Amino acid sequence: MLIEGDSTRRIDVDDPEVNMDDAQRLLYRGELFTGEVTEYLGNALVVFDDDGLTFRESYEWDEDGRPTKSWRLGDGF
């Protein structure tokens, strides 16, 4: 699913409409994608730039849904 807000486009890397081409570029619905890419890892959400390398932010929460940690680029992560 594509989420658009405050001029940033964001997709979930596990979305079935997300693929990579032969040059390892990110595609969404068959077109090159620019924006942020999210990935859920257990109780954590990680956000990268579309290059898949530049870390932007991360959030973690406990089993009850309470936030436990968060990081943003520039916080020393």
PLY file of the C-alpha trace (Angstrom):
ply
format ascii 1.0
element vertex 77
property float x
property float y
property float z
element edge 76
property int vertex1
property int vertex2
end_header
0.00 0.00 0.00
1.26 3.45 -0.88
0.96 6.08 1.84
1.41 9.72 0.89
1.68 12.50 3.43
3.56 15.77 3.84
5.21 15.24 0.43
6.78 11.87 1.39
5.68 8.67 -0.31
6.02 5.51 1.80
5.55 1.83 0.92
5.86 -1.44 2.85
8.65 -3.59 1.39
6.48 -6.69 1.91
3.67 -5.32 -0.27
3.06 -7.77 -3.15
3.18 -4.81 -5.58
6.81 -4.03 -4.60
9.54 -5.59 -6.77
13.08 -4.96 -7.95
14.29 -4.80 -11.52
17.47 -6.39 -12.91
19.49 -3.34 -11.77
18.15 -3.82 -8.19
16.06 -0.66 -8.36
12.86 -0.57 -6.34
9.60 -0.76 -8.29
6.06 -0.14 -7.08
3.30 -1.29 -9.43
5.91 -1.70 -12.16
7.28 1.86 -11.93
10.45 3.18 -10.31
9.74 4.24 -6.73
11.17 7.19 -4.83
10.29 7.81 -1.21
10.56 5.86 2.03
10.38 2.10 2.44
9.13 0.50 5.67
9.72 -2.98 7.02
8.15 -4.61 10.07
10.53 -6.81 12.05
8.66 -8.40 14.94
7.71 -5.56 17.29
9.73 -2.99 15.34
9.16 -0.77 12.34
12.22 0.33 10.34
12.12 3.08 7.70
14.72 3.43 4.91
15.14 5.69 1.91
14.26 4.05 -1.40
17.93 3.10 -1.87
17.39 0.49 0.87
20.56 1.59 2.61
19.89 4.95 4.25
18.30 4.41 7.65
15.70 7.05 8.58
13.87 5.96 11.71
12.87 2.96 13.80
10.17 2.31 16.37
9.66 -0.56 18.80
6.73 -1.44 21.03
5.95 -4.10 23.63
3.37 -6.90 23.40
0.67 -4.56 24.77
1.30 -2.01 22.01
3.10 0.54 24.20
6.03 2.33 22.55
9.37 1.27 24.06
12.04 2.80 21.77
12.34 5.14 18.82
15.25 6.46 16.75
15.51 9.02 14.00
18.37 9.84 11.66
20.74 12.09 13.57
20.00 10.57 16.99
23.31 8.74 16.97
21.98 5.42 15.72
0 1
1 2
2 3
3 4
4 5
5 6
6 7
7 8
8 9
9 10
10 11
11 12
12 13
13 14
14 15
15 16
16 17
17 18
18 19
19 20
20 21
21 22
22 23
23 24
24 25
25 26
26 27
27 28
28 29
29 30
30 31
31 32
32 33
33 34
34 35
35 36
36 37
37 38
38 39
39 40
40 41
41 42
42 43
43 44
44 45
45 46
46 47
47 48
48 49
49 50
50 51
51 52
52 53
53 54
54 55
55 56
56 57
57 58
58 59
59 60
60 61
61 62
62 63
63 64
64 65
65 66
66 67
67 68
68 69
69 70
70 71
71 72
72 73
73 74
74 75
75 76
